[in-house]
Structures are given as C-alpha cells and as structure tokens.
Amino acid sequence: MGTKRVILEQNYEDYWRLTLEYSDITSIKYNGTLRIIVDYIDKINISPNHKIFQQQYKELQNKVNNVYPKEDMGSVRKSINQFIKLGFIKYRLSGYHEKTKKFLNETNLERKKRLFSEIVYSSASFRSSVTEDSEEKEINFFIKTLEHNHSLTEDEVLGIILTIPSSYSKGYLEKNELMELVKLAKEINFRERKYNQLRYIIDIFKKLEGVYYQNGNFYLEETFIEDDKEGRTRKVRDNYLQRLYKNQLKQESKELFGDIVCMISQVPYYAMIASHIKPFAISQEKEEYDSQNGLLLGKDLDFLFDQGYISIDNSGKIMVWDGIREKIAEYHNLRGLYIDTRLLTNERRSYLNYHRNFIFKK
C-alpha cells in the first residue's frame, strides 16, 4: 500500500510536458511565428539581465500577437514556447538551431520534414521553455527505444511518457521496462488524465521521417545502415541520423536522375551506400550527417572511393590512382568518367577538396 501511495504521489504531470499552439509544420502560422522569433533574435542582443530580458520577451510577444492575434497572451507565449520545446529556438532566446533557417526557407515538403526530424531528434526537450532550461531529449529516447524494440504500441508510448529519459543510462527502454510502465499507466489512469498530451506527442512522432504508424503501432522504416568501414573508427554512428542522411542522398538522386542510382556510374544498384567524402571518423559534428559530405555509391565504387583509389576533381572528372589494377579501372569504366556537375555544389566541392588532398592516393 505504501509503494502504491508513493507511485500515485509522483508528479508525472510534469513528465514529457508538451502542448503545441500549431501542429502543421507547413502552415503559414507555424512558419510565420518561427520567422518572427528568428528575426527578433537576429536584430536584438538578448540581455542576461533578468528585468531587461523580461521586457524583450514581452516585446517579442507583442510582435507575434500583432501578426497572429490570440484571445490572451498565454496563447501567444505558448506559440513561442513550442519552438523551444521542439529545439528550433534555444532557452532564453539565446539563439536557434543551425538548421532552423534552412527549415524556414525550404519549400520541398520532403526536405522540410527531414529538417524537422533532424532538429527535433537532436535538440527537442519538452520540459524546456523560454524561461526554463532542460537537457532531457525525449524524442531521441523514443527513437532509440523504438529501434531497440522494433515496434511500440500506443500503450507503450504512454508508458514511455512516465519516464525521465536521463534516468536510463542505456538511452532506451527494454521490453520488460516498458511492460512495467504500461501497468503503472493503467494503475494511475494516466491515459484518461493525459489524453490530450498523448495526442500531441503521438502527432509529433508521426511527423518524424522514417517513423510509421499503423493500427495503433509505431514502426521504423526498414533500411540498410552501413557499418563503419573496417572498424577504423571508434565513433558510434547514430542510426536515425544516418538514415536521414542516406534518405537525403536518395532524394537528391531521384531529383537529378529520376531514380536512386550510384552518383558515379548512374547504375541503380540494389545495395547502395551513403558514402562520406570526408570520413565520418574525422568529421566535425556538423559534418557527420551533412548530405553535402556524401555521395550515394554502389558498394564497389564506395570501397574504391573510401580507400582513396579514386577521387573527383573540380570539373567532376573521376581521378584514378596510378597504382590501381587496370582490370578494375576497365570494369568500372573509370578512365575519362565524369559525374554530373549538378552534384558539384560549393559545399560538396569543399569536401571533395579534402578528399583529394588527404584520402586520395598519390
């Protein structure tokens, strides 16, 4: 009886706290409010002084309310706070995610959804707000739990909401832990009391690229995730971010070539590798899952590129190591081969310059 009383007295109402003013990430109000906040941060030096900061925060609320009027200022604050909770804007309006502006300017719906997924996966913290900081990463915790368990029911999602993610050193929940939380949720009638909160959270999960919801169950997209090449790196790849990285390259291939093909040979191989130009092991954090630091390649060409047997010059010509076995060069028709110059963005040229100087065999 004592244990039950302790459970019932836990303040679960504060866990996974999420309310959203706008739920459609493509809507004018969602993007317009976010743009007002970003523009304000760019123009104003946010003060560390509490009194001045409160005046600045009030000024921002008035700006938002002038464009998107609400019945009360509480709703205005909610429309601002949702972007801190989702990771687009930083605590105390001190800045914004490096991909926030890219999200705002993106008109392609697939890429916009992917950017949304990248931002919330890496930075969302539902317990945060303009005036309250939090290091909890609930969406990251959900994805890792889903990866580990392969599927999640709505009841299991409800159980996850009863957790403090940072309390689990593994970064995810085992099946037996989920079952215990499902029982607890039923014991305290959590679904009935937090129905709207559950709807908000499930709606966010449904927006994540690679996450599928069917008949009350969540699943992850089945996709081949490459292992680290020959165990050369001790850095651990994040499977979800690697999935988004590869999907971006696949989309780029479809847009340029009308199909998912190797970006060197333009052959639609069954197994395709999202190959890093600057190796993942030595990439900075912002470079690790940057699609401009990548090429979609067939396995053989990925190996040749990764090992430095081939590279690409600024004109798109495939550079071939002098010591390569000629039969290999002939088999892949490497001599005199060029990649499509549309792939040679300024960002990708910079990465290729690194590859030529430090990876390509001289």
Stockholm file with secondary structure:
# STOCKHOLM 1.0

chainA/1-362         MGTKRVILEQNYEDYWRLTLEYSDITSIKYNGTLRIIVDYIDKINISPNHKIFQQQYKELQNKVNNVYPKEDMGSVRKSINQFIKLGFIKYRLSGYHEKTKKFLNETNLERKKRLFSEIVYSSASFRSSVTEDSEEKEINFFIKTLEHNHSLTEDEVLGIILTIPSSYSKGYLEKNELMELVKLAKEINFRERKYNQLRYIIDIFKKLEGVYYQNGNFYLEETFIEDDKEGRTRKVRDNYLQRLYKNQLKQESKELFGDIVCMISQVPYYAMIASHIKPFAISQEKEEYDSQNGLLLGKDLDFLFDQGYISIDNSGKIMVWDGIREKIAEYHNLRGLYIDTRLLTNERRSYLNYHRNFIFKK
#=GR chainA/1-362 SS CHHHHHHHHSCGGGTTCCCCSCCCTTSHHHHHHHHHHHHHHHHSCCCSSHHHHHHHHHHHHHHHHHHSCCSSHHHHHHHHHHHHHTTSBCGGGCCBCTTHHHHHHCCCHHHHHHHHHHHHHHHCCTTCCSSCCCCCCHHHHHHHHHHHHSEEEHHHHHHHTTSCGGGCTTSSCCHHHHHHHHHHHHHTTHHHHTHHHHHHHHHHHHHSTTEEEETTEEEECCCCCCCCGGGCCCCCCCHHHHHHHHHHHHHHHHHHHSSCCCTTTCCCCSSEEEEESSCGGGCCHHHHTCGGGEEEEEHHHHHHHHTTSEEECTTSBEEECTTSCHHHHHHTTCTTCBCCGGGCCHHHHHHHHHHHHHTSCC
#=GC SS_cons         CHHHHHHHHSCGGGTTCCCCSCCCTTSHHHHHHHHHHHHHHHHSCCCSSHHHHHHHHHHHHHHHHHHSCCSSHHHHHHHHHHHHHTTSBCGGGCCBCTTHHHHHHCCCHHHHHHHHHHHHHHHCCTTCCSSCCCCCCHHHHHHHHHHHHSEEEHHHHHHHTTSCGGGCTTSSCCHHHHHHHHHHHHHTTHHHHTHHHHHHHHHHHHHSTTEEEETTEEEECCCCCCCCGGGCCCCCCCHHHHHHHHHHHHHHHHHHHSSCCCTTTCCCCSSEEEEESSCGGGCCHHHHTCGGGEEEEEHHHHHHHHTTSEEECTTSBEEECTTSCHHHHHHTTCTTCBCCGGGCCHHHHHHHHHHHHHTSCC
//
